[in-house]
Protein backbone atom coordinates (compact mmCIF):
# COMPACT_ATOMS: atom_id res chain seq x y z
CA UNK A 1 0.00 0.00 0.00
CA UNK A 2 1.02 3.61 -0.39
CA UNK A 3 -0.15 7.16 0.30
CA UNK A 4 0.05 10.13 -2.04
CA UNK A 5 -0.08 13.58 -0.48
CA UNK A 6 -2.23 15.89 -2.61
CA UNK A 7 -2.75 18.63 -0.03
CA UNK A 8 -1.73 19.89 3.43
CA UNK A 9 1.82 18.88 2.46
CA UNK A 10 4.14 21.47 4.00
CA UNK A 11 1.14 23.78 4.23
CA UNK A 12 -1.79 24.09 6.61
CA UNK A 13 -4.90 23.89 4.43
CA UNK A 14 -6.20 21.64 1.66
CA UNK A 15 -6.09 18.25 3.39
CA UNK A 16 -6.24 15.50 0.72
CA UNK A 17 -4.49 12.12 0.79
CA UNK A 18 -4.93 9.15 -1.54
CA UNK A 19 -4.55 5.67 -0.03
CA UNK A 20 -3.92 2.85 -2.49
CA UNK A 21 -4.02 -0.87 -1.72
CA UNK A 22 -3.72 -3.19 -4.70
CA UNK A 23 -6.42 -1.98 -7.13
CA UNK A 24 -8.37 -0.08 -4.49
CA UNK A 25 -8.23 3.66 -3.89
CA UNK A 26 -9.59 5.52 -0.86
CA UNK A 27 -9.44 9.31 -0.57
CA UNK A 28 -8.90 10.69 2.91
CA UNK A 29 -10.36 14.23 3.11
CA UNK A 30 -10.96 16.50 0.14
CA UNK A 31 -10.28 19.94 1.52
CA UNK A 32 -10.16 23.43 0.11
CA UNK A 33 -7.01 25.53 0.26
CA UNK A 34 -7.61 28.88 1.90
CA UNK A 35 -6.06 32.29 2.34
CA UNK A 36 -4.46 33.43 -0.93
CA UNK A 37 -5.12 33.89 -4.65
CA UNK A 38 -2.71 31.05 -5.30
CA UNK A 39 -4.90 28.86 -3.07
CA UNK A 40 -7.92 29.67 -5.25
CA UNK A 41 -5.98 28.70 -8.38
CA UNK A 42 -5.06 25.37 -6.79
CA UNK A 43 -8.69 24.73 -5.80
CA UNK A 44 -9.64 25.06 -9.48
CA UNK A 45 -7.02 22.66 -10.78
CA UNK A 46 -8.03 19.28 -12.13
CA UNK A 47 -7.81 16.58 -9.45
CA UNK A 48 -4.45 14.78 -9.81
CA UNK A 49 -6.11 11.34 -9.66
CA UNK A 50 -8.88 9.57 -11.52
CA UNK A 51 -12.03 10.51 -9.63
CA UNK A 52 -14.16 7.67 -10.98
CA UNK A 53 -11.64 5.07 -9.78
CA UNK A 54 -12.12 5.97 -6.11
CA UNK A 55 -13.77 3.28 -3.98
CA UNK A 56 -14.64 5.62 -1.11
CA UNK A 57 -13.93 8.90 0.65
CA UNK A 58 -13.24 8.99 4.39
CA UNK A 59 -13.70 12.42 6.01
CA UNK A 60 -11.97 13.38 9.25
CA UNK A 61 -14.15 16.37 10.16
CA UNK A 62 -16.26 19.21 8.85
CA UNK A 63 -13.85 22.15 8.55
CA UNK A 64 -13.79 23.49 5.00
CA UNK A 65 -10.06 22.85 4.56
CA UNK A 66 -10.89 19.16 4.98
CA UNK A 67 -14.30 18.84 3.27
CA UNK A 68 -14.57 21.92 1.05
CA UNK A 69 -13.85 20.33 -2.36
CA UNK A 70 -16.22 17.38 -1.99
CA UNK A 71 -18.85 19.03 -4.26
CA UNK A 72 -16.18 19.49 -6.95
CA UNK A 73 -15.27 15.83 -6.60
CA UNK A 74 -18.92 14.89 -7.15
CA UNK A 75 -19.35 17.29 -10.07
CA UNK A 76 -16.30 15.61 -11.67
CA UNK A 77 -17.98 12.22 -11.50
CA UNK A 78 -17.53 10.72 -8.02
CA UNK A 79 -20.63 8.80 -6.92
CA UNK A 80 -19.37 6.52 -4.16
CA UNK A 81 -19.80 6.66 -0.38
CA UNK A 82 -18.40 9.41 1.86
CA UNK A 83 -17.85 8.06 5.37
CA UNK A 84 -17.89 10.34 8.42
CA UNK A 85 -19.25 10.49 11.96
CA UNK A 86 -22.92 11.53 12.30
CA UNK A 87 -21.99 14.91 13.82
CA UNK A 88 -19.48 15.57 11.05
CA UNK A 89 -22.13 14.86 8.42
CA UNK A 90 -24.55 17.30 10.06
CA UNK A 91 -21.90 20.02 10.30
CA UNK A 92 -20.60 19.41 6.77
CA UNK A 93 -24.10 19.98 5.39
CA UNK A 94 -24.11 23.44 7.00
CA UNK A 95 -20.61 24.34 5.81
CA UNK A 96 -20.92 23.11 2.24
CA UNK A 97 -24.21 24.92 1.65
CA UNK A 98 -22.66 28.11 3.00
CA UNK A 99 -19.54 27.56 0.91
CA UNK A 100 -21.58 27.14 -2.29
CA UNK A 101 -23.46 30.36 -1.51
CA UNK A 102 -20.13 32.18 -1.11
CA UNK A 103 -18.70 30.61 -4.29
CA UNK A 104 -21.71 31.67 -6.34
CA UNK A 105 -21.71 35.18 -4.89
CA UNK A 106 -18.00 35.70 -5.51
CA UNK A 107 -18.28 34.40 -9.07
CA UNK A 108 -21.20 36.74 -9.76
CA UNK A 109 -19.29 39.78 -8.47
CA UNK A 110 -16.12 38.82 -10.36
CA UNK A 111 -18.13 38.24 -13.55
CA UNK A 112 -19.64 41.74 -13.36
CA UNK A 113 -16.19 43.22 -12.89
CA UNK A 114 -14.73 41.23 -15.79
CA UNK A 115 -17.60 41.98 -18.16
CA UNK A 116 -17.17 45.69 -17.52
CA UNK A 117 -13.53 45.24 -18.53
CA UNK A 118 -14.46 43.32 -21.67
CA UNK A 119 -13.31 39.96 -20.27
CA UNK A 120 -15.02 36.57 -20.05
CA UNK A 121 -17.31 35.53 -17.20
CA UNK A 122 -16.10 33.16 -14.48
CA UNK A 123 -17.79 30.08 -13.09
CA UNK A 124 -18.10 29.37 -9.34
CA UNK A 125 -15.87 26.67 -7.94
CA UNK A 126 -19.08 24.71 -7.41
CA UNK A 127 -22.78 25.43 -6.97
CA UNK A 128 -25.59 24.74 -4.53
CA UNK A 129 -26.76 22.04 -6.95
CA UNK A 130 -23.39 20.30 -6.63
CA UNK A 131 -23.74 20.35 -2.84
CA UNK A 132 -27.21 18.83 -2.98
CA UNK A 133 -25.82 16.02 -5.16
CA UNK A 134 -23.05 15.45 -2.60
CA UNK A 135 -25.08 15.19 0.61
CA UNK A 136 -26.88 11.90 -0.21
CA UNK A 137 -23.50 10.16 -0.59
CA UNK A 138 -22.65 10.51 3.11
CA UNK A 139 -22.68 7.36 5.23
CA UNK A 140 -22.62 7.75 9.04
CA UNK A 141 -20.13 5.72 11.06
CA UNK A 142 -20.19 6.31 14.85
CA UNK A 143 -17.02 6.39 16.94
CA UNK A 144 -15.66 2.92 17.68
CA UNK A 145 -17.57 1.00 14.99
CA UNK A 146 -15.64 -0.76 12.22
CA UNK A 147 -16.57 -0.10 8.60
CA UNK A 148 -15.15 -1.17 5.25
CA UNK A 149 -14.02 1.43 2.72
CA UNK A 150 -12.84 -1.16 0.18
CA UNK A 151 -11.72 -4.78 0.06
CA UNK A 152 -9.15 -5.29 2.87
CA UNK A 153 -9.44 -1.60 3.84
CA UNK A 154 -11.23 -1.44 7.19
CA UNK A 155 -11.38 1.65 9.39
CA UNK A 156 -12.57 2.83 12.78
CA UNK A 157 -13.17 6.40 13.98
CA UNK A 158 -11.92 7.67 17.37
CA UNK A 159 -12.64 11.08 18.93
CA UNK A 160 -10.00 13.64 17.87
CA UNK A 161 -11.13 16.30 20.35
CA UNK A 162 -10.87 19.06 17.70
CA UNK A 163 -14.49 19.98 16.95
CA UNK A 164 -17.76 18.13 17.38
CA UNK A 165 -17.57 14.85 15.46
CA UNK A 166 -13.89 15.18 14.51
CA UNK A 167 -12.14 11.85 14.13
CA UNK A 168 -8.81 10.11 14.30
CA UNK A 169 -9.06 7.32 11.72
CA UNK A 170 -7.47 3.93 12.36
CA UNK A 171 -7.13 1.87 9.17
CA UNK A 172 -6.38 -1.85 8.94
CA UNK A 173 -5.15 -2.44 5.43
CA UNK A 174 -4.38 -5.86 3.98
CA UNK A 175 -4.87 -9.29 5.55
CA UNK A 176 -3.00 -11.90 7.55
CA UNK A 177 0.67 -11.24 8.19
CA UNK A 178 0.69 -8.50 5.60
CA UNK A 179 -1.91 -6.39 7.41
CA UNK A 180 -0.74 -2.86 8.20
CA UNK A 181 -2.29 -0.47 10.72
CA UNK A 182 -2.31 3.15 9.54
CA UNK A 183 -3.47 5.95 11.84
CA UNK A 184 -4.51 9.29 10.34
CA UNK A 185 -4.71 11.92 13.09
CA UNK A 186 -6.88 14.39 11.21
CA UNK A 187 -6.78 17.59 13.27
CA UNK A 188 -6.07 16.88 16.93
CA UNK A 189 -7.52 19.03 19.68
CA UNK A 190 -5.66 20.15 22.79
CA UNK A 191 -6.25 18.65 26.21
CA UNK A 192 -8.89 20.46 28.28
CA UNK A 193 -10.55 22.16 25.32
CA UNK A 194 -14.04 23.45 26.05
CA UNK A 195 -17.04 21.22 25.32
CA UNK A 196 -15.36 18.32 23.50
CA UNK A 197 -13.48 15.35 24.91
CA UNK A 198 -9.70 15.01 24.86
CA UNK A 199 -8.25 13.19 21.83
CA UNK A 200 -8.22 9.40 21.98
CA UNK A 201 -4.77 7.85 22.29
CA UNK A 202 -3.85 4.68 20.45
CA UNK A 203 -1.01 2.26 21.14
CA UNK A 204 -0.37 0.38 17.92
CA UNK A 205 0.40 1.59 14.40
CA UNK A 206 2.78 0.67 11.63
CA UNK A 207 2.45 4.17 10.18
CA UNK A 208 1.05 7.49 11.39
CA UNK A 209 0.03 10.56 9.37
CA UNK A 210 -0.03 13.39 11.89
CA UNK A 211 -0.91 17.07 11.85
CA UNK A 212 1.73 19.58 12.96
CA UNK A 213 0.02 22.99 12.99
CA UNK A 214 1.56 23.98 16.33
CA UNK A 215 4.52 21.63 16.25
CA UNK A 216 6.90 24.40 17.31
CA UNK A 217 5.06 25.88 20.28
CA UNK A 218 2.69 25.25 23.15
CA UNK A 219 -0.48 27.04 24.11
CA UNK A 220 -1.00 28.59 27.49
CA UNK A 221 -2.93 26.39 29.88
CA UNK A 222 -6.59 26.90 30.60
CA UNK A 223 -6.20 29.07 33.72
CA UNK A 224 -3.60 31.33 32.10
CA UNK A 225 -5.68 31.65 28.93
CA UNK A 226 -8.80 32.65 30.83
CA UNK A 227 -6.79 35.16 32.88
CA UNK A 228 -5.32 36.65 29.68
CA UNK A 229 -8.76 36.81 28.05
CA UNK A 230 -10.24 38.44 31.14
CA UNK A 231 -7.41 41.01 31.17
CA UNK A 232 -8.01 41.95 27.52
CA UNK A 233 -11.75 42.30 28.10
CA UNK A 234 -11.11 44.43 31.19
CA UNK A 235 -8.83 46.77 29.20
CA UNK A 236 -11.40 46.99 26.43
CA UNK A 237 -14.25 47.80 28.80
CA UNK A 238 -12.30 50.83 30.05
CA UNK A 239 -11.78 52.28 26.55
CA UNK A 240 -15.50 52.11 25.78
CA UNK A 241 -15.05 50.52 22.37
CA UNK A 242 -16.06 47.25 20.80
CA UNK A 243 -14.18 43.99 21.08
CA UNK A 244 -14.08 42.32 17.67
CA UNK A 245 -13.27 38.60 17.71
CA UNK A 246 -12.77 36.85 14.36
CA UNK A 247 -13.69 33.22 15.00
CA UNK A 248 -14.46 30.15 12.96
CA UNK A 249 -18.19 29.54 13.03
CA UNK A 250 -17.69 25.84 13.65
CA UNK A 251 -15.96 24.95 16.90
CA UNK A 252 -14.19 28.15 17.90
CA UNK A 253 -17.33 30.25 18.36
CA UNK A 254 -18.95 27.60 20.57
CA UNK A 255 -15.77 27.32 22.64
CA UNK A 256 -15.69 31.10 23.11
CA UNK A 257 -19.31 31.18 24.22
CA UNK A 258 -18.49 28.48 26.77
CA UNK A 259 -15.48 30.43 28.12
CA UNK A 260 -17.44 33.68 28.31
CA UNK A 261 -20.08 31.83 30.31
CA UNK A 262 -17.32 30.56 32.58
CA UNK A 263 -16.22 34.15 33.28
CA UNK A 264 -19.83 35.19 33.75
CA UNK A 265 -20.46 32.49 36.36
CA UNK A 266 -17.41 33.74 38.24
CA UNK A 267 -18.71 37.33 38.09
CA UNK A 268 -15.72 38.45 35.99
CA UNK A 269 -17.27 39.26 32.61
CA UNK A 270 -17.17 43.06 32.14
CA UNK A 271 -19.53 43.07 29.13
CA UNK A 272 -23.25 42.35 29.28
CA UNK A 273 -23.73 42.30 25.51
CA UNK A 274 -22.10 39.62 23.39
CA UNK A 275 -23.21 39.40 19.77
CA UNK A 276 -22.57 36.39 17.56
CA UNK A 277 -22.88 37.66 14.00
CA UNK A 278 -22.81 34.57 11.81
CA UNK A 279 -25.78 32.59 10.50
CA UNK A 280 -23.53 29.54 10.31
CA UNK A 281 -22.46 29.97 13.92
CA UNK A 282 -26.13 30.08 14.97
CA UNK A 283 -26.91 26.87 13.07
CA UNK A 284 -23.77 25.22 14.40
CA UNK A 285 -24.42 26.19 18.01
CA UNK A 286 -27.92 24.72 17.78
CA UNK A 287 -26.44 21.56 16.27
CA UNK A 288 -23.88 21.32 19.09
CA UNK A 289 -26.74 21.39 21.56
CA UNK A 290 -28.53 18.59 19.70
CA UNK A 291 -25.36 16.46 19.94
CA UNK A 292 -24.65 17.25 23.58
CA UNK A 293 -24.04 13.55 24.34
CA UNK A 294 -20.61 14.03 22.70
CA UNK A 295 -19.58 16.73 25.19
CA UNK A 296 -16.94 16.13 27.83
CA UNK A 297 -17.81 15.18 31.41
CA UNK A 298 -17.32 18.71 32.74
CA UNK A 299 -19.88 20.13 30.31
CA UNK A 300 -22.33 17.29 30.90
CA UNK A 301 -22.16 18.00 34.65
CA UNK A 302 -22.90 21.69 33.98
CA UNK A 303 -25.85 20.76 31.78
CA UNK A 304 -27.32 18.75 34.66
CA UNK A 305 -27.08 21.93 36.75
CA UNK A 306 -28.93 24.00 34.13
CA UNK A 307 -26.21 25.24 31.75
CA UNK A 308 -27.50 25.78 28.20
CA UNK A 309 -25.02 26.79 25.52
CA UNK A 310 -27.88 27.93 23.28
CA UNK A 311 -29.69 29.97 25.91
CA UNK A 312 -27.38 32.41 27.75
CA UNK A 313 -28.92 35.72 28.72
CA UNK A 314 -25.93 37.86 27.65
CA UNK A 315 -25.38 36.21 24.23
CA UNK A 316 -27.42 37.40 21.27
CA UNK A 317 -27.33 35.89 17.79
CA UNK A 318 -28.06 38.03 14.75
CA UNK A 319 -30.68 36.57 12.44
CA UNK A 320 -30.50 38.75 9.32
CA UNK A 321 -28.36 41.28 7.45
CA UNK A 322 -30.13 44.27 9.01
CA UNK A 323 -29.29 43.10 12.54
CA UNK A 324 -25.70 42.59 11.43
CA UNK A 325 -25.43 46.10 9.97
CA UNK A 326 -26.94 47.60 13.12
CA UNK A 327 -23.94 46.37 15.15
CA UNK A 328 -21.70 48.81 13.29
CA UNK A 329 -23.66 51.70 14.78
CA UNK A 330 -23.97 50.30 18.29
CA UNK A 331 -22.97 53.00 20.80
CA UNK A 332 -22.64 50.72 23.83
CA UNK A 333 -19.49 48.66 24.45
CA UNK A 334 -19.99 45.12 23.23
CA UNK A 335 -18.21 41.97 22.14
CA UNK A 336 -18.83 41.00 18.51
CA UNK A 337 -17.86 37.47 17.43
CA UNK A 338 -17.99 36.93 13.68
CA UNK A 339 -16.58 34.76 10.90
CA UNK A 340 -14.32 34.06 9.18
CA UNK A 341 -11.61 33.22 11.68
CA UNK A 342 -8.74 34.26 9.38
CA UNK A 343 -10.64 37.33 8.07
CA UNK A 344 -10.66 35.95 4.53
CA UNK A 345 -14.33 36.79 3.97
CA UNK A 346 -17.71 37.03 5.64
CA UNK A 347 -19.23 39.56 8.00
CA UNK A 348 -16.06 40.02 10.05
CA UNK A 349 -14.68 42.20 7.23
CA UNK A 350 -17.46 44.74 7.75
CA UNK A 351 -16.83 44.87 11.49
CA UNK A 352 -13.10 45.33 10.96
CA UNK A 353 -13.69 48.08 8.40
CA UNK A 354 -15.90 49.92 10.90
CA UNK A 355 -13.61 49.44 13.91
CA UNK A 356 -9.93 49.03 12.99
CA UNK A 357 -9.42 52.79 12.69
CA UNK A 358 -10.83 53.44 16.17
CA UNK A 359 -8.30 53.70 19.01
CA UNK A 360 -10.99 52.56 21.45
CA UNK A 361 -11.52 49.24 19.64
CA UNK A 362 -9.84 45.93 20.37
CA UNK A 363 -9.40 43.00 17.98
CA UNK A 364 -8.78 39.64 19.61
CA UNK A 365 -7.43 36.75 17.53
CA UNK A 366 -8.11 33.35 19.06
CA UNK A 367 -6.81 31.01 16.38
CA UNK A 368 -4.18 30.30 13.77
CA UNK A 369 -3.75 32.93 11.04
CA UNK A 370 -2.45 31.48 7.79
CA UNK A 371 0.12 33.20 5.64
CA UNK A 372 -1.37 35.65 3.16
CA UNK A 373 -4.56 36.26 5.14
CA UNK A 374 -5.82 39.59 6.45
CA UNK A 375 -5.72 38.12 9.94
CA UNK A 376 -2.01 37.36 9.56
CA UNK A 377 -1.34 40.93 8.38
CA UNK A 378 -2.99 42.32 11.50
CA UNK A 379 -1.21 39.90 13.84
CA UNK A 380 2.10 40.81 12.18
CA UNK A 381 1.53 44.50 12.95
CA UNK A 382 0.27 46.03 9.71
CA UNK A 383 -0.44 49.76 10.06
CA UNK A 384 -2.85 49.82 7.12
CA UNK A 385 -4.87 47.07 5.45
CA UNK A 386 -7.14 46.92 2.43
CA UNK A 387 -10.74 45.84 2.98
CA UNK A 388 -13.18 45.82 0.08
CA UNK A 389 -10.80 47.99 -1.93
CA UNK A 390 -10.49 50.62 0.80
CA UNK A 391 -7.33 51.42 2.77
CA UNK A 392 -8.12 51.25 6.49
CA UNK A 393 -5.75 52.54 9.16
CA UNK A 394 -5.08 50.14 12.03
CA UNK A 395 -5.37 52.04 15.30
CA UNK A 396 -7.29 49.41 17.26
CA UNK A 397 -5.34 47.32 19.74
CA UNK A 398 -4.56 43.87 18.34
CA UNK A 399 -4.38 40.91 20.73
CA UNK A 400 -3.53 37.26 20.10
CA UNK A 401 -4.65 34.56 22.54
CA UNK A 402 -3.41 31.17 21.37
CA UNK A 403 -4.80 29.21 24.31
CA UNK A 404 -8.22 29.00 22.63
CA UNK A 405 -6.86 27.10 19.67
CA UNK A 406 -8.71 23.94 18.69
CA UNK A 407 -5.38 22.45 17.58
CA UNK A 408 -3.08 20.52 19.87
CA UNK A 409 0.04 22.36 20.95
CA UNK A 410 3.53 20.90 20.71
CA UNK A 411 3.32 19.12 24.08
CA UNK A 412 -0.11 17.67 23.30
CA UNK A 413 1.13 16.39 19.93
CA UNK A 414 4.17 14.73 21.49
CA UNK A 415 2.10 13.09 24.25
CA UNK A 416 -0.34 11.75 21.65
CA UNK A 417 2.51 10.36 19.56
CA UNK A 418 4.26 8.89 22.64
CA UNK A 419 1.21 6.67 23.22
CA UNK A 420 2.22 4.50 20.25
CA UNK A 421 4.28 2.24 22.49
CA UNK A 422 3.89 -0.97 20.48
CA UNK A 423 6.55 -0.58 17.83
CA UNK A 424 8.08 2.54 16.36
CA UNK A 425 5.75 3.71 13.60
CA UNK A 426 6.81 5.43 10.42
CA UNK A 427 5.52 8.98 10.97
CA UNK A 428 4.57 11.45 8.25
CA UNK A 429 3.91 15.06 9.23
CA UNK A 430 1.28 17.14 7.42
CA UNK A 431 -0.97 20.17 7.96
CA UNK A 432 1.71 22.58 9.15
CA UNK A 433 4.00 25.34 7.99
CA UNK A 434 7.50 24.05 7.36
CA UNK A 435 9.10 25.60 10.45
CA UNK A 436 6.52 24.06 12.80
CA UNK A 437 6.75 20.72 11.03
CA UNK A 438 10.53 20.62 11.21
CA UNK A 439 10.53 21.47 14.92
CA UNK A 440 8.09 18.64 15.65
CA UNK A 441 10.08 16.23 13.48
CA UNK A 442 13.25 16.97 15.45
CA UNK A 443 11.45 16.47 18.76
CA UNK A 444 9.98 13.12 17.68
CA UNK A 445 13.34 11.97 16.29
CA UNK A 446 14.98 12.74 19.63
CA UNK A 447 12.41 10.55 21.43
CA UNK A 448 12.09 7.76 18.85
CA UNK A 449 15.48 7.71 17.14
CA UNK A 450 13.49 7.69 13.91
CA UNK A 451 12.97 10.92 12.00
CA UNK A 452 9.46 11.60 10.69
CA UNK A 453 9.01 12.28 7.00
CA UNK A 454 7.77 15.65 5.73
CA UNK A 455 6.13 14.76 2.39
CA UNK A 456 5.92 17.30 -0.39
CA UNK A 457 2.82 17.84 -2.51
CA UNK A 458 2.40 14.98 -4.95
CA UNK A 459 4.87 12.70 -3.15
CA UNK A 460 3.98 9.03 -2.73
CA UNK A 461 5.23 7.03 0.27
CA UNK A 462 5.01 3.26 0.47
CA UNK A 463 3.88 1.65 3.72
CA UNK A 464 5.65 -1.69 3.78
CA UNK A 465 7.39 -3.84 6.32
CA UNK A 466 8.52 -2.33 9.62
Steps between C-alpha positions, in 0.01 A plus 500: 500500500602861461383855569520797266487845656285731287448774758602626846855399403732759654200731523207531738189480282370275223511161673485225233675162507456203267538152651563218254490128577530268202230621257305690764514874560364686803515879529554638848354854520440727203568844638512849359815710515440835664655841544660614173434546128741216435281281723198581282694403187592167659137436599405533132762260370399162365522230768836320464334156515223323314185594689287216365752240620452590867335231713413734787571828676569509874454843662673596824282799591289784369741794470506634145873436456417131542159468329473808278572341159263205537237665273767546231591134535135406445457740208805332340332161517545350848190308610626272776457514878640775724555365851496728805364515854133604534593838652751566223235429237258744664765772524630439147150557362499846661850590381469377143171681441655819635812445291296458180312822578833682540643343182199606295500851645871552438472370144208734431691804629817404311299442181349850519845648547646301210213575263543871564864455399407308186615164640329161522271396785621263772331192639469429875723230640179304553130572544219431744383230258837326532465505879153348486639219282777443756297474821320171418838326462585535870497185712506539881749297702494559879817508709636153574309308231693324223407566138642393165613760247618241246612138488757449781471869597321516835485809720381618839440857620625627839428841656764756394387766748526776235138592425173315543519172308868533405675167462833326517475221242659161564534294181575128477623441149577158355451157657687239700867566564502774241240711681617853579345739752498862382384780730396834350480763775283747312510820706571429866355715775686612811441350842236681707334670204151629573200277427668210318688203641878466495645318197503121515845345531592183316784258569564312178577621148738408223467850355360832621398807298494783752412868496764751611329841503654599834796265492738777606316648797263437787183679596448655838307280739134551572539717812760726338292532183188600690701751705647649180156516337352663809783757503440594135126535558564713809728734301243522223215581737695803625552645150128483423545341159399173343688174528510333159581128504550325165408137564423193296127439507550130562673411825677820600186710546338235721818472707508878547138508611582230755801695635304825519236315700776373727610859570139604547437230761805625688370859485799612290345581162510880453264501199128428515452495123663232288389478138564199279469627144507191281203302369725195481607543861133511605422179310814335633435597861150353477648184349756476782214507747321220314817287524571579864561130576843548336603770749764440764413405858549853633244642257255216559517571875426869433205407280353299788524818709315707238772624262371554145748601232214614276319704763731744684346831597799714393555335158296619204509349152427714196238354269518718188714753313323799656584383853859449389527851354349650815800377703724744314304789649469360851600770751533272803815294562450146378678185391438403137597147392487446125641283222726430328771416750787604270310807369498362146133584444162524667348753736817546705638718218222754552563513874873546447441775244279684750729452801868459408551876470359565848753526784231386744447168319668169573544207261562164663635211292432160653630266232763429239543763227630355175757672285351745252181561698374833631510353849871424462567857382335639812678258734831591334443869577374653176429873535259506206298225333273485198140392555256498210738717299531763773816580697421483872737629767567260787471690827308237696695291748578155360518204739585135437388230744624161383361304794158479332636310204315184402833351389730307729812684608849354476479322837157355422624372163804334656293336776256366240785361291675353808195278558601283203706274724461179299766539235653812353267617224606672182371855555405747228434861598237708319275803554768741619729776384850371437660655809242346735523166323878490518500585871256217573699259283817574697320450831353165392836385361664577834243281680468221242839495329301498177448823309149568369455568131376837373336411166479754222190554288458214256747272680411133542625300800478123520387339825677166506674285754613651830 
